[in-house]
Amino acid sequence: MAEMALNSADAAFVERLRTVLPDVAFTADPAGFLIEPRGRWTGQGVVVSPATTDEVSALLAACFEAAVPVIPYSGGTGLVGGQVLEGGPVPVVLSLARMNSIRAVYPNENVIEVDAGVILQDVQVAATDAGRLFPLSLASQGSARIGGLLATNAGGLNVIRYGNARTQCLGVEVVLADGTIWNGMSRLRKDNTGYDLRDLMIGSEGSLGVITGASLRMMPRPAEEATAMFVVPTPAAAVSLLALAGERLGETISAFELIHRQGFDFLAEVEMDHKRPFAQTPEWSVLMKVGLPKGQSPQEALEALFEAAGGLVLDGVIAQSGQQAQALWDIRETIPEANKRVGSISSHDISVPISCVPDFIEKAPAILAKTGDFRINCFGHLGDGNLHYNVFPPEGRNRAEYVDLRDAIKAAVHDLAHSFGGSVSAEHGIGRLKVQDLETYGDPAKLAMMRAIKDALDPRGIMNPGAVLRAK
C-alpha cells in the first residue's frame, strides 16, 4: 500500500490490512493510480494489488467491516472518472494488475478463462495461439484489462459483428462488498437458473462488486479478411451503404466506421504521420472490414459492393495487403490521439438509432452555433449508431478560453441525442463524469431499480462510491 499522508484512523487500518495480505500486495508508488487519462481528476487513496481472488475477498471483508471505500482499478484507461475519487474518506484503490493469469483455454469449446487483470491484447494473443479469435478490439487494448472492460461493458470496433464485451462473456467470478465470493465462471451457453447476475455485474463499473475472473467466448478466425475505405457524399449515403452491405455480406461485416474530414485535418495539424488514401481529403468516408470463410474472397466481395453502390460511393480504396489494411486502420485509430493533442472543449460518446444518425449530424452544428463558433470532429462506429461527437475551438484558439461554455455544449449535444431516443453514454460508461446526465435523462423507474440493487448488494456504500449512482 502506498505511503501517503494518513490520519491515525487510516494509518491503523493500513496496518490492519498488512496482517491479512502479503507485503508484495502493497504498492510503493501510487502516482499512476490517482489520475485519469485526460487529467481532469486527481484522486486519493492507498493502493493495494491482490494476486488472488481469496486476497481480494480478505481485502473487501476488512474494508466492509471498517466502512472504507474501495475503488476497483483495472487498466486505468476509462474516460469518465470511474477509477478516481477526489474527496471524502481516503479509499483503498484495488488494483487488478497482479491478477494477470490465463487460467485455461478450451479451443473445442471456444472458451478462454482469465483473471480480471489480464490485458486485452494478451487475451487476443492467447486466442490466436489456440487458432481462435477474441474479437473485442479498441485503441487501448495494450493496457486495458479484462475486468475493467467487462465492468464498463466496453464496445470498440467490432461490435457490429461480435457485440459489446457483455456478448463476449459467458461467466464471471465476483467478490461482493462484504468479501463473499460468487463463482459464476460458467462455460455454459444455456443456463436458465434464475436472475442473470452475470449481466448485472457487467456494466456495473465496480459499484456492486469486483470482477476477479471471466469465462470469455472465442470465435473461429475468419479465413480471409479485407478492408476498404469508401468516399460517401453524405452520412445518409453511409447509412444506405451500411444497409446494402448488410444485404450483400450479412454478418461478415465486422466494422463499419464513419469518418469526417476534420479527423484527417487534425492529423495534419498535429503532424501525425499517416498515408493519405485519396488525393483530396473527402468530406465523409467509411472504413469497413469484412471476414469470410475459406474459399471466398473478401476483396472481390468489396469490389462487388463498390460496383453495386452506385451514387452511394464516390471513390474507394480496397486494401490489397495486410500492410495496406493496417495503414487504413491506423488513420482511424490515431484520430483520438490527434483530438487529444488539439484539445477539445467538450467530447461526447453518444448513440442514436442508426437511421437517425444523418439527422443528428445535420442538426447538431446549427444548435451549437447558437453558443459559439466551433470545429466539430464527428466520427465513430456507424454500424451500431455510436458517434464520438467532439467539439473544438476555432483554429488558433485554445480550449481554455471556452471552459465556461463546456456545460452548455454538453447539454446541447446530449439533449439532441436524447430527443432521438439515444444514449448519452454509448460505450464509456457513467463513471463520475455522467452521474448528473444519468439522473437527467434516465428513466425514473430504472434509476429506482438500480438504487435498490445497489443498496441490497452494497449496504454500506463502499463500492466505488459516487460512480454510476450519486453517493448518499
Protein Blocks (a to p, Z undefined) as FASTA:
>chain_A
ZZddddfklmmmmmmmmmmpcfklpcfblklmmccfkopacceddddddfbfklmmmmmm
mmmmnopacdddfehpacnhpmbcfbdcddddddfklmcccfbdcfknopacddfklcfk
lmmmmmmmnopacfbdcfklmmpcfklmmmnopgbjmlmmnopfklmpfbdcdddfkopa
cdfbbfbfbdcebjafklmmnonlopnbccfbdcdddddddfbdcddddddfbfklmmmm
mmmmmmmnmmmbfbdcdddfklmmmmmmnopacddfbfbacfbdcdddddddehiafklm
mmmmmmmnmmmpgbdcddfbfklmmmmmmmmmmmmmmmmmnopabdcdddddfklmmmmm
mmmmmmmmmnoccddddedjfknopacddddddehiafklmmmmmmmmmmmmmmmmmmno
pafbfknonmlmlmmmmmmmpcfklmmmmmmmmmmmmmnopgoghihiacZZ
